[in-house]
């Protein structure tokens, strides 16, 4: 039969006070109840732990050996309770974070640094994913959180981390490359390079609506699956494209970014409602707080 934690606490209190009377007062229980519990503990262990007389309660030789063991068990129990509390608060555990390539270069470094500084015992595993892989991973439980851009699909919860300019991207030397700003309608006659329509249909429906509102359908001369691929095609003079300003960090030469008036893009932190990982709200709060105080497009 194993002693109860309560009995071990009573034993340590009596050992520390060398008095049932003082220990009972400190524990806020009746002295008779304390004495009974010590007797039950001694019977459970099959050993006398105290010599009791009018002068107090002194540990026996067995009691002296048992005291550090009892303290260790109590300390371990307290540590276990503290660990549960930290896990509930999201301070320890593991978060699986997915990200689009276009968000990694500026958003991932400052967020991961902040986690290491503020939640050093929280493990963050990261995975680069396409938008379709990212959404499927959230729905199937392979990812807990993701950095991405809308539009997405119904059934996901999100918080906006930042909003940034969208730019027309030209090869260096293009006649429009030196303009301070442009409208999308200014680009009606240009050859375009865009991502494949199969990459993420909600994005392309949004693009279609934007181009229609500007009064034209883009003449797409080539497609590339990645932002780096689009930038390479632009630099080669194949066509122009439309990207967020932060994408400029992926290619510094051969291209020029010109802001498009009234055109912005959001970057969001997304997760599946009902995810019971307590580290999810902790990381969401951290990232949202960081975004409120830091220009994340420059912090990477």
BADO-164136 format. One record per residue (C-alpha): chain; residue in one letter; x, y, z; residue number from 1. Coordinates in Angstrom, 2 decimals, decimal comma, always signed. Layout:
REM BADO-164136
<chaine=A&residu=a&xx=X&yy=Y&zz=Z&num=NUM>;
...
REM end
This chain:
REM BADO-164136
<chaine=A&residu=x&xx=+0,00&yy=+0,00&zz=+0,00&num=1>;
<chaine=A&residu=x&xx=+1,36&yy=+3,42&zz=-0,99&num=2>;
<chaine=A&residu=x&xx=+1,20&yy=+6,39&zz=+1,38&num=3>;
<chaine=A&residu=x&xx=-0,94&yy=+9,36&zz=+0,37&num=4>;
<chaine=A&residu=x&xx=+0,69&yy=+12,69&zz=-0,48&num=5>;
<chaine=A&residu=x&xx=-1,31&yy=+14,25&zz=+2,33&num=6>;
<chaine=A&residu=x&xx=+0,26&yy=+11,87&zz=+4,82&num=7>;
<chaine=A&residu=x&xx=+3,74&yy=+12,66&zz=+3,52&num=8>;
<chaine=A&residu=x&xx=+3,07&yy=+16,39&zz=+3,95&num=9>;
<chaine=A&residu=x&xx=+1,92&yy=+15,74&zz=+7,52&num=10>;
<chaine=A&residu=x&xx=+5,03&yy=+13,67&zz=+8,22&num=11>;
<chaine=A&residu=x&xx=+7,38&yy=+16,38&zz=+6,91&num=12>;
<chaine=A&residu=x&xx=+5,55&yy=+19,07&zz=+8,89&num=13>;
<chaine=A&residu=x&xx=+5,92&yy=+17,12&zz=+12,15&num=14>;
<chaine=A&residu=x&xx=+9,57&yy=+16,37&zz=+11,38&num=15>;
<chaine=A&residu=x&xx=+10,25&yy=+20,06&zz=+10,75&num=16>;
<chaine=A&residu=x&xx=+8,42&yy=+21,27&zz=+13,87&num=17>;
<chaine=A&residu=x&xx=+9,44&yy=+18,32&zz=+16,11&num=18>;
<chaine=A&residu=x&xx=+6,01&yy=+18,82&zz=+17,65&num=19>;
<chaine=A&residu=x&xx=+2,55&yy=+17,50&zz=+16,80&num=20>;
<chaine=A&residu=x&xx=+0,99&yy=+20,59&zz=+18,38&num=21>;
<chaine=A&residu=x&xx=+2,96&yy=+23,10&zz=+16,33&num=22>;
<chaine=A&residu=x&xx=+2,63&yy=+21,03&zz=+13,13&num=23>;
<chaine=A&residu=x&xx=-1,14&yy=+20,76&zz=+13,56&num=24>;
<chaine=A&residu=x&xx=-1,40&yy=+24,52&zz=+14,03&num=25>;
<chaine=A&residu=x&xx=+0,66&yy=+25,15&zz=+10,90&num=26>;
<chaine=A&residu=x&xx=-1,42&yy=+22,70&zz=+8,89&num=27>;
<chaine=A&residu=x&xx=-4,69&yy=+24,09&zz=+10,29&num=28>;
<chaine=A&residu=x&xx=-5,97&yy=+20,69&zz=+11,37&num=29>;
<chaine=A&residu=x&xx=-6,79&yy=+19,17&zz=+14,74&num=30>;
<chaine=A&residu=x&xx=-3,86&yy=+17,65&zz=+16,58&num=31>;
<chaine=A&residu=x&xx=-5,81&yy=+14,40&zz=+17,07&num=32>;
<chaine=A&residu=x&xx=-6,39&yy=+14,08&zz=+13,30&num=33>;
<chaine=A&residu=x&xx=-2,71&yy=+14,71&zz=+12,63&num=34>;
<chaine=A&residu=x&xx=-1,68&yy=+12,09&zz=+15,17&num=35>;
<chaine=A&residu=x&xx=-4,07&yy=+9,57&zz=+13,62&num=36>;
<chaine=A&residu=x&xx=-2,70&yy=+10,17&zz=+10,12&num=37>;
<chaine=A&residu=x&xx=+0,90&yy=+9,75&zz=+11,31&num=38>;
<chaine=A&residu=x&xx=-0,12&yy=+6,46&zz=+12,94&num=39>;
<chaine=A&residu=x&xx=-1,78&yy=+5,32&zz=+9,69&num=40>;
<chaine=A&residu=x&xx=+1,39&yy=+6,22&zz=+7,77&num=41>;
<chaine=A&residu=x&xx=+3,55&yy=+4,25&zz=+10,19&num=42>;
<chaine=A&residu=x&xx=+1,27&yy=+1,23&zz=+9,84&num=43>;
<chaine=A&residu=x&xx=+1,35&yy=+1,52&zz=+6,04&num=44>;
<chaine=A&residu=x&xx=+5,16&yy=+1,58&zz=+6,06&num=45>;
<chaine=A&residu=x&xx=+5,48&yy=-1,02&zz=+8,80&num=46>;
<chaine=A&residu=x&xx=+7,91&yy=+1,20&zz=+10,72&num=47>;
<chaine=A&residu=x&xx=+7,87&yy=+3,71&zz=+13,57&num=48>;
<chaine=A&residu=x&xx=+8,85&yy=+7,15&zz=+12,31&num=49>;
<chaine=A&residu=x&xx=+8,72&yy=+9,20&zz=+15,52&num=50>;
<chaine=A&residu=x&xx=+9,49&yy=+8,80&zz=+19,17&num=51>;
<chaine=A&residu=x&xx=+6,71&yy=+10,82&zz=+20,85&num=52>;
<chaine=A&residu=x&xx=+6,73&yy=+12,02&zz=+24,45&num=53>;
<chaine=A&residu=x&xx=+5,84&yy=+15,13&zz=+26,42&num=54>;
<chaine=A&residu=x&xx=+8,80&yy=+17,02&zz=+24,95&num=55>;
<chaine=A&residu=x&xx=+7,66&yy=+16,53&zz=+21,34&num=56>;
<chaine=A&residu=x&xx=+8,16&yy=+14,17&zz=+18,41&num=57>;
<chaine=A&residu=x&xx=+11,65&yy=+13,16&zz=+17,37&num=58>;
<chaine=A&residu=x&xx=+12,50&yy=+11,19&zz=+14,26&num=59>;
<chaine=A&residu=x&xx=+13,58&yy=+7,60&zz=+14,68&num=60>;
<chaine=A&residu=x&xx=+16,51&yy=+6,26&zz=+12,66&num=61>;
<chaine=A&residu=x&xx=+14,01&yy=+4,99&zz=+10,07&num=62>;
<chaine=A&residu=x&xx=+12,27&yy=+8,36&zz=+10,11&num=63>;
<chaine=A&residu=x&xx=+15,59&yy=+10,11&zz=+9,42&num=64>;
<chaine=A&residu=x&xx=+16,09&yy=+7,91&zz=+6,35&num=65>;
<chaine=A&residu=x&xx=+12,51&yy=+8,40&zz=+5,18&num=66>;
<chaine=A&residu=x&xx=+12,48&yy=+12,21&zz=+5,50&num=67>;
<chaine=A&residu=x&xx=+14,56&yy=+13,09&zz=+2,37&num=68>;
<chaine=A&residu=x&xx=+12,59&yy=+10,54&zz=+0,36&num=69>;
<chaine=A&residu=x&xx=+9,31&yy=+12,07&zz=+1,47&num=70>;
<chaine=A&residu=x&xx=+10,57&yy=+15,55&zz=+0,61&num=71>;
<chaine=A&residu=x&xx=+11,62&yy=+14,34&zz=-2,85&num=72>;
<chaine=A&residu=x&xx=+8,22&yy=+12,80&zz=-3,54&num=73>;
<chaine=A&residu=x&xx=+6,44&yy=+15,99&zz=-2,48&num=74>;
<chaine=A&residu=x&xx=+8,79&yy=+18,13&zz=-4,56&num=75>;
<chaine=A&residu=x&xx=+8,19&yy=+15,91&zz=-7,57&num=76>;
<chaine=A&residu=x&xx=+4,43&yy=+16,12&zz=-7,10&num=77>;
<chaine=A&residu=x&xx=+4,62&yy=+19,92&zz=-6,89&num=78>;
<chaine=A&residu=x&xx=+6,77&yy=+19,99&zz=-10,02&num=79>;
<chaine=A&residu=x&xx=+4,23&yy=+17,82&zz=-11,84&num=80>;
<chaine=A&residu=x&xx=+1,41&yy=+20,17&zz=-10,87&num=81>;
<chaine=A&residu=x&xx=+3,50&yy=+23,16&zz=-12,00&num=82>;
<chaine=A&residu=x&xx=+4,21&yy=+21,45&zz=-15,31&num=83>;
<chaine=A&residu=x&xx=+0,50&yy=+20,94&zz=-15,91&num=84>;
<chaine=A&residu=x&xx=-0,11&yy=+24,60&zz=-15,13&num=85>;
<chaine=A&residu=x&xx=+2,58&yy=+25,70&zz=-17,59&num=86>;
<chaine=A&residu=x&xx=+1,17&yy=+23,38&zz=-20,23&num=87>;
<chaine=A&residu=x&xx=-2,32&yy=+24,78&zz=-19,72&num=88>;
<chaine=A&residu=x&xx=-0,92&yy=+28,30&zz=-20,14&num=89>;
<chaine=A&residu=x&xx=+0,88&yy=+27,23&zz=-23,33&num=90>;
<chaine=A&residu=x&xx=+4,34&yy=+27,84&zz=-21,89&num=91>;
<chaine=A&residu=x&xx=+5,58&yy=+24,34&zz=-22,71&num=92>;
<chaine=A&residu=x&xx=+4,69&yy=+21,78&zz=-25,32&num=93>;
<chaine=A&residu=x&xx=+4,94&yy=+21,82&zz=-29,09&num=94>;
<chaine=A&residu=x&xx=+3,37&yy=+23,88&zz=-31,87&num=95>;
<chaine=A&residu=x&xx=+3,52&yy=+22,80&zz=-35,51&num=96>;
<chaine=A&residu=x&xx=+3,69&yy=+25,96&zz=-37,61&num=97>;
<chaine=A&residu=x&xx=+3,28&yy=+26,02&zz=-41,38&num=98>;
<chaine=A&residu=x&xx=+4,11&yy=+28,99&zz=-43,57&num=99>;
<chaine=A&residu=x&xx=+4,01&yy=+30,19&zz=-47,15&num=100>;
<chaine=A&residu=x&xx=+7,39&yy=+30,91&zz=-48,71&num=101>;
<chaine=A&residu=x&xx=+6,32&yy=+34,51&zz=-49,22&num=102>;
<chaine=A&residu=x&xx=+5,77&yy=+34,99&zz=-45,49&num=103>;
<chaine=A&residu=x&xx=+8,86&yy=+33,17&zz=-44,26&num=104>;
<chaine=A&residu=x&xx=+11,53&yy=+35,70&zz=-45,15&num=105>;
<chaine=A&residu=x&xx=+10,09&yy=+38,53&zz=-43,05&num=106>;
<chaine=A&residu=x&xx=+7,57&yy=+37,02&zz=-40,62&num=107>;
<chaine=A&residu=x&xx=+9,07&yy=+33,75&zz=-39,43&num=108>;
<chaine=A&residu=x&xx=+12,38&yy=+35,05&zz=-37,96&num=109>;
<chaine=A&residu=x&xx=+10,93&yy=+37,69&zz=-35,58&num=110>;
<chaine=A&residu=x&xx=+8,13&yy=+35,41&zz=-34,38&num=111>;
<chaine=A&residu=x&xx=+10,45&yy=+32,46&zz=-33,71&num=112>;
<chaine=A&residu=x&xx=+12,92&yy=+34,79&zz=-31,94&num=113>;
<chaine=A&residu=x&xx=+10,10&yy=+36,11&zz=-29,74&num=114>;
<chaine=A&residu=x&xx=+9,02&yy=+32,56&zz=-28,86&num=115>;
<chaine=A&residu=x&xx=+12,58&yy=+31,65&zz=-27,85&num=116>;
<chaine=A&residu=x&xx=+12,81&yy=+34,75&zz=-25,68&num=117>;
<chaine=A&residu=x&xx=+9,36&yy=+34,72&zz=-24,09&num=118>;
<chaine=A&residu=x&xx=+8,42&yy=+31,01&zz=-24,20&num=119>;
<chaine=A&residu=x&xx=+11,80&yy=+29,25&zz=-24,16&num=120>;
<chaine=A&residu=x&xx=+10,35&yy=+25,85&zz=-23,26&num=121>;
<chaine=A&residu=x&xx=+7,83&yy=+25,86&zz=-26,10&num=122>;
<chaine=A&residu=x&xx=+9,04&yy=+23,86&zz=-29,10&num=123>;
<chaine=A&residu=x&xx=+8,05&yy=+25,31&zz=-32,48&num=124>;
<chaine=A&residu=x&xx=+8,46&yy=+23,03&zz=-35,48&num=125>;
<chaine=A&residu=x&xx=+8,14&yy=+24,75&zz=-38,85&num=126>;
<chaine=A&residu=x&xx=+7,21&yy=+23,51&zz=-42,29&num=127>;
<chaine=A&residu=x&xx=+7,10&yy=+25,34&zz=-45,62&num=128>;
<chaine=A&residu=x&xx=+3,92&yy=+24,50&zz=-47,51&num=129>;
<chaine=A&residu=x&xx=+1,88&yy=+25,52&zz=-50,51&num=130>;
<chaine=A&residu=x&xx=-1,44&yy=+27,16&zz=-49,72&num=131>;
<chaine=A&residu=x&xx=-3,36&yy=+23,95&zz=-50,51&num=132>;
<chaine=A&residu=x&xx=-1,01&yy=+21,83&zz=-48,35&num=133>;
<chaine=A&residu=x&xx=-1,25&yy=+24,40&zz=-45,57&num=134>;
<chaine=A&residu=x&xx=-5,07&yy=+24,37&zz=-45,50&num=135>;
<chaine=A&residu=x&xx=-5,26&yy=+20,56&zz=-45,70&num=136>;
<chaine=A&residu=x&xx=-2,66&yy=+20,28&zz=-42,93&num=137>;
<chaine=A&residu=x&xx=-4,68&yy=+22,52&zz=-40,62&num=138>;
<chaine=A&residu=x&xx=-7,90&yy=+20,62&zz=-41,30&num=139>;
<chaine=A&residu=x&xx=-6,26&yy=+17,21&zz=-40,84&num=140>;
<chaine=A&residu=x&xx=-4,40&yy=+18,16&zz=-37,66&num=141>;
<chaine=A&residu=x&xx=-0,89&yy=+17,99&zz=-39,11&num=142>;
<chaine=A&residu=x&xx=-0,38&yy=+21,72&zz=-38,44&num=143>;
<chaine=A&residu=x&xx=-1,54&yy=+23,78&zz=-35,46&num=144>;
<chaine=A&residu=x&xx=-1,01&yy=+27,24&zz=-36,94&num=145>;
<chaine=A&residu=x&xx=-0,05&yy=+28,78&zz=-40,25&num=146>;
<chaine=A&residu=x&xx=+1,15&yy=+32,09&zz=-41,68&num=147>;
<chaine=A&residu=x&xx=-0,74&yy=+32,71&zz=-44,90&num=148>;
<chaine=A&residu=x&xx=-2,73&yy=+35,18&zz=-46,96&num=149>;
<chaine=A&residu=x&xx=-6,45&yy=+35,32&zz=-47,67&num=150>;
<chaine=A&residu=x&xx=-8,75&yy=+34,52&zz=-49,27&num=151>;
<chaine=A&residu=x&xx=-8,87&yy=+31,07&zz=-47,69&num=152>;
<chaine=A&residu=x&xx=-11,88&yy=+28,82&zz=-47,12&num=153>;
<chaine=A&residu=x&xx=-14,63&yy=+28,64&zz=-44,53&num=154>;
<chaine=A&residu=x&xx=-14,01&yy=+26,81&zz=-41,28&num=155>;
<chaine=A&residu=x&xx=-10,70&yy=+28,41&zz=-40,27&num=156>;
<chaine=A&residu=x&xx=-10,09&yy=+31,08&zz=-37,65&num=157>;
<chaine=A&residu=x&xx=-7,60&yy=+33,85&zz=-38,36&num=158>;
<chaine=A&residu=x&xx=-6,00&yy=+36,97&zz=-36,92&num=159>;
<chaine=A&residu=x&xx=-4,49&yy=+39,63&zz=-39,16&num=160>;
<chaine=A&residu=x&xx=-0,83&yy=+40,24&zz=-38,32&num=161>;
<chaine=A&residu=x&xx=+0,00&yy=+42,90&zz=-40,88&num=162>;
<chaine=A&residu=x&xx=-1,21&yy=+44,73&zz=-43,95&num=163>;
<chaine=A&residu=x&xx=+1,19&yy=+45,82&zz=-46,67&num=164>;
<chaine=A&residu=x&xx=+1,28&yy=+47,44&zz=-50,10&num=165>;
<chaine=A&residu=x&xx=+0,82&yy=+45,42&zz=-53,26&num=166>;
<chaine=A&residu=x&xx=+3,13&yy=+46,44&zz=-56,10&num=167>;
<chaine=A&residu=x&xx=+3,44&yy=+45,98&zz=-59,81&num=168>;
<chaine=A&residu=x&xx=+6,79&yy=+44,32&zz=-60,52&num=169>;
<chaine=A&residu=x&xx=+8,67&yy=+45,29&zz=-63,68&num=170>;
<chaine=A&residu=x&xx=+11,99&yy=+44,34&zz=-65,19&num=171>;
<chaine=A&residu=x&xx=+14,59&yy=+47,04&zz=-64,61&num=172>;
<chaine=A&residu=x&xx=+14,40&yy=+49,57&zz=-67,45&num=173>;
<chaine=A&residu=x&xx=+10,69&yy=+49,16&zz=-68,11&num=174>;
<chaine=A&residu=x&xx=+9,09&yy=+52,54&zz=-68,95&num=175>;
<chaine=A&residu=x&xx=+6,76&yy=+52,33&zz=-65,95&num=176>;
<chaine=A&residu=x&xx=+9,41&yy=+51,16&zz=-63,49&num=177>;
<chaine=A&residu=x&xx=+10,27&yy=+54,68&zz=-62,34&num=178>;
<chaine=A&residu=x&xx=+6,71&yy=+55,77&zz=-61,58&num=179>;
<chaine=A&residu=x&xx=+5,94&yy=+56,67&zz=-57,95&num=180>;
<chaine=A&residu=x&xx=+2,67&yy=+54,73&zz=-58,09&num=181>;
<chaine=A&residu=x&xx=+0,28&yy=+53,15&zz=-60,58&num=182>;
<chaine=A&residu=x&xx=-3,24&yy=+51,82&zz=-60,79&num=183>;
<chaine=A&residu=x&xx=-4,00&yy=+48,31&zz=-61,93&num=184>;
<chaine=A&residu=x&xx=-5,79&yy=+49,81&zz=-64,96&num=185>;
<chaine=A&residu=x&xx=-2,47&yy=+51,35&zz=-66,06&num=186>;
<chaine=A&residu=x&xx=-1,20&yy=+47,81&zz=-66,72&num=187>;
<chaine=A&residu=x&xx=-3,91&yy=+46,64&zz=-69,11&num=188>;
<chaine=A&residu=x&xx=-1,65&yy=+46,32&zz=-72,13&num=189>;
<chaine=A&residu=x&xx=+1,21&yy=+44,49&zz=-70,42&num=190>;
<chaine=A&residu=x&xx=+2,22&yy=+40,81&zz=-70,73&num=191>;
<chaine=A&residu=x&xx=+1,74&yy=+39,09&zz=-67,36&num=192>;
<chaine=A&residu=x&xx=+3,40&yy=+36,23&zz=-65,50&num=193>;
<chaine=A&residu=x&xx=+1,22&yy=+34,70&zz=-62,80&num=194>;
<chaine=A&residu=x&xx=+0,96&yy=+31,54&zz=-60,71&num=195>;
<chaine=A&residu=x&xx=-0,97&yy=+28,54&zz=-62,12&num=196>;
<chaine=A&residu=x&xx=-4,72&yy=+28,73&zz=-61,58&num=197>;
<chaine=A&residu=x&xx=-4,51&yy=+25,32&zz=-59,91&num=198>;
<chaine=A&residu=x&xx=-2,24&yy=+26,72&zz=-57,17&num=199>;
<chaine=A&residu=x&xx=-5,21&yy=+28,05&zz=-55,14&num=200>;
<chaine=A&residu=x&xx=-8,54&yy=+28,78&zz=-56,74&num=201>;
<chaine=A&residu=x&xx=-9,76&yy=+31,29&zz=-54,10&num=202>;
<chaine=A&residu=x&xx=-6,73&yy=+33,48&zz=-54,85&num=203>;
<chaine=A&residu=x&xx=-7,34&yy=+33,40&zz=-58,57&num=204>;
<chaine=A&residu=x&xx=-11,04&yy=+34,20&zz=-58,20&num=205>;
<chaine=A&residu=x&xx=-9,94&yy=+37,26&zz=-56,22&num=206>;
<chaine=A&residu=x&xx=-7,38&yy=+38,17&zz=-58,91&num=207>;
<chaine=A&residu=x&xx=-10,07&yy=+37,81&zz=-61,60&num=208>;
<chaine=A&residu=x&xx=-12,34&yy=+40,20&zz=-59,72&num=209>;
<chaine=A&residu=x&xx=-9,53&yy=+42,74&zz=-59,32&num=210>;
<chaine=A&residu=x&xx=-8,63&yy=+42,67&zz=-63,01&num=211>;
<chaine=A&residu=x&xx=-12,29&yy=+42,86&zz=-64,04&num=212>;
<chaine=A&residu=x&xx=-12,77&yy=+45,91&zz=-61,80&num=213>;
<chaine=A&residu=x&xx=-9,75&yy=+47,49&zz=-63,54&num=214>;
<chaine=A&residu=x&xx=-11,42&yy=+46,89&zz=-66,90&num=215>;
<chaine=A&residu=x&xx=-9,29&yy=+44,19&zz=-68,48&num=216>;
<chaine=A&residu=x&xx=-8,34&yy=+40,52&zz=-68,56&num=217>;
<chaine=A&residu=x&xx=-4,56&yy=+40,06&zz=-68,22&num=218>;
<chaine=A&residu=x&xx=-2,61&yy=+38,60&zz=-71,13&num=219>;
<chaine=A&residu=x&xx=-0,76&yy=+35,80&zz=-69,30&num=220>;
<chaine=A&residu=x&xx=+2,31&yy=+34,75&zz=-71,26&num=221>;
<chaine=A&residu=x&xx=+3,82&yy=+32,36&zz=-68,70&num=222>;
<chaine=A&residu=x&xx=+3,14&yy=+30,94&zz=-65,27&num=223>;
<chaine=A&residu=x&xx=+5,42&yy=+30,01&zz=-62,36&num=224>;
<chaine=A&residu=x&xx=+4,57&yy=+28,13&zz=-59,19&num=225>;
<chaine=A&residu=x&xx=+6,66&yy=+30,23&zz=-56,80&num=226>;
<chaine=A&residu=x&xx=+7,29&yy=+33,89&zz=-56,10&num=227>;
<chaine=A&residu=x&xx=+10,97&yy=+33,35&zz=-56,83&num=228>;
<chaine=A&residu=x&xx=+9,98&yy=+31,90&zz=-60,18&num=229>;
<chaine=A&residu=x&xx=+7,77&yy=+34,89&zz=-60,98&num=230>;
<chaine=A&residu=x&xx=+10,55&yy=+37,31&zz=-60,05&num=231>;
<chaine=A&residu=x&xx=+13,00&yy=+35,42&zz=-62,25&num=232>;
<chaine=A&residu=x&xx=+10,63&yy=+35,66&zz=-65,23&num=233>;
<chaine=A&residu=x&xx=+10,12&yy=+39,38&zz=-64,62&num=234>;
<chaine=A&residu=x&xx=+13,86&yy=+39,98&zz=-64,37&num=235>;
<chaine=A&residu=x&xx=+14,28&yy=+38,12&zz=-67,67&num=236>;
<chaine=A&residu=x&xx=+11,81&yy=+40,49&zz=-69,33&num=237>;
<chaine=A&residu=x&xx=+9,13&yy=+37,85&zz=-69,97&num=238>;
<chaine=A&residu=x&xx=+6,37&yy=+39,91&zz=-68,38&num=239>;
<chaine=A&residu=x&xx=+5,24&yy=+41,82&zz=-65,30&num=240>;
<chaine=A&residu=x&xx=+3,52&yy=+40,58&zz=-62,17&num=241>;
<chaine=A&residu=x&xx=+1,80&yy=+41,77&zz=-58,99&num=242>;
<chaine=A&residu=x&xx=+3,27&yy=+40,99&zz=-55,57&num=243>;
<chaine=A&residu=x&xx=+3,45&yy=+42,30&zz=-52,02&num=244>;
<chaine=A&residu=x&xx=+6,19&yy=+44,81&zz=-51,29&num=245>;
<chaine=A&residu=x&xx=+7,91&yy=+42,38&zz=-48,88&num=246>;
<chaine=A&residu=x&xx=+8,53&yy=+40,02&zz=-51,82&num=247>;
<chaine=A&residu=x&xx=+11,30&yy=+42,40&zz=-52,89&num=248>;
<chaine=A&residu=x&xx=+13,53&yy=+40,79&zz=-50,27&num=249>;
<chaine=A&residu=x&xx=+13,49&yy=+37,58&zz=-52,36&num=250>;
<chaine=A&residu=x&xx=+15,19&yy=+39,30&zz=-55,31&num=251>;
<chaine=A&residu=x&xx=+17,10&yy=+42,57&zz=-55,04&num=252>;
<chaine=A&residu=x&xx=+18,32&yy=+42,95&zz=-58,63&num=253>;
<chaine=A&residu=x&xx=+16,76&yy=+43,01&zz=-62,08&num=254>;
<chaine=A&residu=x&xx=+13,31&yy=+44,03&zz=-60,89&num=255>;
<chaine=A&residu=x&xx=+11,52&yy=+47,21&zz=-59,82&num=256>;
<chaine=A&residu=x&xx=+8,55&yy=+47,41&zz=-57,45&num=257>;
<chaine=A&residu=x&xx=+5,99&yy=+50,21&zz=-57,96&num=258>;
<chaine=A&residu=x&xx=+3,11&yy=+50,55&zz=-55,47&num=259>;
<chaine=A&residu=x&xx=-0,40&yy=+50,04&zz=-56,81&num=260>;
<chaine=A&residu=x&xx=-2,84&yy=+52,61&zz=-55,50&num=261>;
<chaine=A&residu=x&xx=-5,49&yy=+51,35&zz=-53,04&num=262>;
<chaine=A&residu=x&xx=-4,11&yy=+47,81&zz=-53,28&num=263>;
<chaine=A&residu=x&xx=-3,11&yy=+46,06&zz=-50,06&num=264>;
<chaine=A&residu=x&xx=-2,63&yy=+42,49&zz=-48,87&num=265>;
<chaine=A&residu=x&xx=-3,04&yy=+40,97&zz=-45,42&num=266>;
<chaine=A&residu=x&xx=-0,89&yy=+38,34&zz=-43,77&num=267>;
<chaine=A&residu=x&xx=-2,80&yy=+36,24&zz=-41,26&num=268>;
<chaine=A&residu=x&xx=-2,17&yy=+33,67&zz=-38,56&num=269>;
<chaine=A&residu=x&xx=-4,67&yy=+30,86&zz=-39,14&num=270>;
<chaine=A&residu=x&xx=-5,79&yy=+27,83&zz=-37,16&num=271>;
<chaine=A&residu=x&xx=-8,62&yy=+25,32&zz=-36,95&num=272>;
<chaine=A&residu=x&xx=-11,32&yy=+26,11&zz=-34,36&num=273>;
<chaine=A&residu=x&xx=-11,44&yy=+23,44&zz=-31,68&num=274>;
<chaine=A&residu=x&xx=-7,70&yy=+22,77&zz=-31,72&num=275>;
<chaine=A&residu=x&xx=-7,13&yy=+21,89&zz=-28,06&num=276>;
<chaine=A&residu=x&xx=-3,38&yy=+22,51&zz=-28,05&num=277>;
<chaine=A&residu=x&xx=-3,05&yy=+25,13&zz=-25,26&num=278>;
<chaine=A&residu=x&xx=+0,10&yy=+26,48&zz=-26,89&num=279>;
<chaine=A&residu=x&xx=-1,98&yy=+27,74&zz=-29,84&num=280>;
<chaine=A&residu=x&xx=-3,60&yy=+30,70&zz=-28,02&num=281>;
<chaine=A&residu=x&xx=-0,26&yy=+31,45&zz=-26,33&num=282>;
<chaine=A&residu=x&xx=+1,53&yy=+31,73&zz=-29,67&num=283>;
<chaine=A&residu=x&xx=-1,38&yy=+33,65&zz=-31,24&num=284>;
<chaine=A&residu=x&xx=-1,24&yy=+36,21&zz=-28,42&num=285>;
<chaine=A&residu=x&xx=+2,53&yy=+36,50&zz=-28,78&num=286>;
<chaine=A&residu=x&xx=+2,42&yy=+36,98&zz=-32,56&num=287>;
<chaine=A&residu=x&xx=-0,45&yy=+39,47&zz=-32,44&num=288>;
<chaine=A&residu=x&xx=+1,30&yy=+41,44&zz=-29,69&num=289>;
<chaine=A&residu=x&xx=+4,54&yy=+41,44&zz=-31,68&num=290>;
<chaine=A&residu=x&xx=+2,74&yy=+42,65&zz=-34,79&num=291>;
<chaine=A&residu=x&xx=+1,22&yy=+45,52&zz=-32,82&num=292>;
<chaine=A&residu=x&xx=+4,65&yy=+46,83&zz=-31,75&num=293>;
<chaine=A&residu=x&xx=+6,94&yy=+45,83&zz=-34,63&num=294>;
<chaine=A&residu=x&xx=+7,02&yy=+46,42&zz=-38,37&num=295>;
<chaine=A&residu=x&xx=+7,22&yy=+42,76&zz=-39,27&num=296>;
<chaine=A&residu=x&xx=+7,89&yy=+43,50&zz=-42,93&num=297>;
<chaine=A&residu=x&xx=+11,24&yy=+44,90&zz=-41,81&num=298>;
<chaine=A&residu=x&xx=+11,95&yy=+42,72&zz=-38,77&num=299>;
<chaine=A&residu=x&xx=+13,06&yy=+39,56&zz=-40,58&num=300>;
REM end
